[in-house]
Amino acid sequence: MFMKQIKIDEDGQERTIKIPDYKTEESTKTIDRMSTFFNPSDSQFLRMDDLKNGITYLAHAIDSHCPGSREKSLALTKLEECKMWAIRAIAQGEEPDLTDG
């Protein structure tokens, strides 16, 4: 599958150039899901809140015990990244069935 792009040469001539289009149905769904509003269930909200509280506690411990340095900044940045990915895992994952059979 190709997309067409019109290019104007230096002499003003129009040329049509074929550009490969690599998108798939799965990649389109992933991109669309990234921009969709997420309304967590009660269970998801509680798990996200628990993670945020634990990460906040750890961030304060790093801030208290580590002197200001590049390494401290990196540790806090990576912790922030960890929080983002963990919350995204809850948001994007399947909600488990908690019923008894």
C-alpha positions as CSV (number, residue, x, y, z in Angstrom):
1,M,0.0,0.0,0.0
2,F,1.3,3.4,-0.9
3,M,0.5,7.0,-0.1
4,K,1.0,9.5,-2.8
5,Q,2.9,12.7,-2.3
6,I,3.1,15.6,-4.7
7,K,6.5,17.2,-5.0
8,I,7.3,20.3,-6.9
9,D,10.7,20.4,-8.6
10,E,12.9,23.4,-8.8
11,D,11.7,24.0,-12.3
12,G,8.0,24.1,-11.2
13,Q,7.2,20.6,-12.5
14,E,4.8,18.4,-10.4
15,R,5.8,14.8,-9.7
16,T,3.9,12.1,-7.9
17,I,6.1,10.1,-5.6
18,K,4.9,6.8,-4.0
19,I,5.7,6.6,-0.3
20,P,5.3,3.2,1.5
21,D,2.5,3.2,4.1
22,Y,3.5,0.8,6.9
23,K,0.5,1.3,9.2
24,T,-1.5,-1.8,10.2
25,E,-5.0,-2.3,11.7
26,E,-3.3,-3.1,15.0
27,S,-1.1,0.0,15.0
28,T,-4.1,2.2,14.1
29,K,-6.1,0.8,17.1
30,T,-3.1,1.4,19.4
31,I,-2.8,5.0,18.3
32,D,-6.5,5.6,18.6
33,R,-6.5,4.1,22.1
34,M,-3.7,6.5,23.2
35,S,-6.0,9.4,22.6
36,T,-9.1,7.9,24.1
37,F,-10.4,9.2,27.5
38,F,-9.9,6.6,30.2
39,N,-12.4,6.3,33.0
40,P,-11.0,3.7,35.4
41,S,-13.2,1.2,37.2
42,D,-13.3,1.3,41.1
43,S,-10.8,-1.6,41.2
44,Q,-8.4,0.1,38.7
45,F,-8.7,3.4,40.5
46,L,-7.7,1.8,43.9
47,R,-4.8,-0.1,42.3
48,M,-3.5,3.1,40.6
49,D,-3.9,5.1,43.9
50,D,-2.0,2.4,45.8
51,L,0.9,2.5,43.2
52,K,0.9,6.4,43.3
53,N,1.2,6.3,47.1
54,G,4.0,3.8,47.1
55,I,5.9,5.7,44.4
56,T,5.4,9.0,46.3
57,Y,6.8,7.4,49.4
58,L,9.8,6.1,47.6
59,A,10.4,9.5,45.9
60,H,10.4,11.2,49.2
61,A,12.9,8.6,50.6
62,I,15.2,9.3,47.6
63,D,14.8,13.0,48.1
64,S,15.7,12.7,51.8
65,H,18.6,10.3,51.6
66,C,20.3,11.3,48.3
67,P,22.3,14.4,47.9
68,G,21.5,16.6,44.9
69,S,23.2,15.1,41.9
70,R,22.6,13.9,38.4
71,E,22.1,10.4,39.8
72,K,19.3,11.7,42.1
73,S,17.6,13.4,39.2
74,L,17.8,10.3,37.1
75,A,16.4,8.2,40.0
76,L,13.4,10.5,40.3
77,T,12.9,10.7,36.6
78,K,13.0,6.9,36.3
79,L,10.6,6.6,39.2
80,E,8.2,9.0,37.4
81,E,8.6,6.8,34.3
82,C,7.9,3.7,36.4
83,K,4.7,5.3,37.7
84,M,3.5,6.2,34.2
85,W,4.1,2.6,32.8
86,A,2.6,0.9,35.8
87,I,-0.6,3.1,35.6
88,R,-0.7,2.5,31.9
89,A,-0.5,-1.2,32.4
90,I,-3.6,-1.1,34.7
91,A,-5.4,1.2,32.3
92,Q,-4.7,-0.9,29.2
93,G,-4.8,-4.3,30.8
94,E,-7.9,-6.5,31.0
95,E,-10.0,-6.2,34.1
96,P,-9.8,-9.6,35.9
97,D,-13.0,-11.5,36.6
98,L,-13.3,-11.5,40.4
99,T,-16.5,-13.5,40.6
100,D,-16.7,-17.0,42.2
101,G,-17.1,-19.3,39.2
